Amino acid sequence: MGRPKITVVGAGNVGATCAHWAAAREVADVVLVDVVEGMPQGKALDLMQARPIFGFNVNLAGANDYEATKGSQVVIITAGIPRKPGMSREDLINTNKNIVASVTAEVAKRSPNALIIMVANPLDAMSYVALKVSGFPSKRVMGMAGILDTARFRCFIAMELRVAVEEIQAMVLGGHGDDMVPVVSATNVSGVPLTSLLSKKRIQALVERTRKGGGEIVALLKTGSAFYAPAAAVVQMAEAILQNQRRMVPVSAYLTGEYGLEDIYFGVPVILGAGGIEKIITLKLTREEQAMLQKSATGVAKTRDELKM
Ligand SMILES: NC(=O)c1ccc[n+]([C@@H]2O[C@H](COP(=O)([O-])OP(=O)(O)OC[C@H]3O[C@@H](n4cnc5c(N)ncnc54)[C@H](O)[C@@H]3O)[C@@H](O)[C@H]2O)c1
């Protein structure tokens, strides 16, 4: 049996870094697709040449069309424009809707059994576009946001407490925007509740920094947005699927009544395995967390309605 194949559409910052992490971890062979002539081929060849140094044995190829993507198990869509300072993710909707719709049609035709991981923003709305255009079952179409947002929260907590990041367990839910909900009641350090280690004021400051975590990096970079951590989060999802790990992680999933929400992509905890979203987990939230989740859902629903799909 051959190695599994991942297609990454969009070979820019996030896409190329996905290829880099996936290859270095030997998750799968990777096909990078982009509209810019020569660029995905060049990046794939460059990564191929890194293999003898670090000793990873997967194949990478670049292309400007979709022939080489045939029969992929996982398709990652990063094609689209990123934010500039002062822009919200929602400001990208019209440009990215058209790009995501055309890319989805191309990959779905050639890899009818694939799982799609959406990355382009506005994330929850773009996942909705991919679901509608692909016609795939919703368990096979999901968005990456929650693992990244949770990693940011975990990172800030570890920096504050000066403990190893692995000790921090957390969960960030809701839409991938500034109203996302870091769930403090589900956050602990080696099983010890965060609320017993930090004051309410300090926790609130970390929650706020997490919510604006993407914007903080956009402001520092000045051109483009974050890509190392986003790509790592995407590759963790691909790995969970291809190795049937059944990880419990937050992803943007299509809801049909869970959390009182319907016909919407929204960040919730799921079990992620070979079939994609094997199960959506409903958490018991505090009244305050429920209210925040509702506020986030209202924003996500507004953006979905703007798609007019
Ligand atoms: N979900 C998240 O948490 C998250 C995190 C980071 C970035 N993003 C989003 O991911 C997207 C990509 O970000 P980036 O930093 O890699 O941007 P980038 O500009 O570096 O790369 C995007 C690439 O897409 C390509 N592209 C554009 N139209 C295409 C098409 N029709 N077919 C194939 N390729 C096409 C471009 O040529 C470019 O190389 C943005 O929308 C960004 O907002 C999401």
The ligand as a Gaussian input file, in Angstrom:
#p B3LYP/6-31G(d) Opt

LIG

0 1
 N       -7.820000      29.384000       9.995000
 C       -6.816000      30.008000      10.519000
 O       -6.597000      29.956000      11.716000
 C       -5.872000      30.780000       9.636000
 C       -4.577000      31.079000      10.077000
 C       -3.718000      31.762000       9.205000
 C       -4.152000      32.154000       7.935000
 N       -5.432000      31.861000       7.564000
 C       -5.944000      32.229000       6.244000
 O       -5.356000      31.360000       5.276000
 C       -5.295000      32.011000       4.004000
 C       -3.865000      31.909000       3.455000
 O       -2.968000      32.634000       4.266000
 P       -1.428000      32.749000       3.859000
 O       -0.767000      33.526000       4.927000
 O       -0.894000      31.450000       3.452000
 O       -1.562000      33.694000       2.550000
 P       -0.536000      33.788000       1.326000
 O       -0.915000      35.019000       0.572000
 O        0.867000      33.642000       1.801000
 O       -0.884000      32.492000       0.448000
 C       -2.074000      32.331000      -0.224000
 C       -1.755000      31.636000      -1.538000
 O       -2.983000      31.306000      -2.211000
 C       -2.699000      31.385000      -3.608000
 N       -3.946000      31.443000      -4.363000
 C       -4.775000      32.499000      -4.543000
 N       -5.801000      32.137000      -5.340000
 C       -5.618000      30.842000      -5.664000
 C       -6.355000      29.908000      -6.443000
 N       -7.497000      30.243000      -7.050000
 N       -5.866000      28.650000      -6.562000
 C       -4.711000      28.281000      -5.941000
 N       -3.986000      29.137000      -5.183000
 C       -4.433000      30.388000      -5.046000
 C       -1.837000      32.635000      -3.739000
 O       -1.125000      32.657000      -4.977000
 C       -0.927000      32.488000      -2.524000
 O        0.280000      31.838000      -2.846000
 C       -5.776000      33.442000       4.266000
 O       -7.136000      33.560000       3.923000
 C       -5.596000      33.615000       5.768000
 O       -6.464000      34.581000       6.317000
 C       -6.281000      31.187000       8.384000

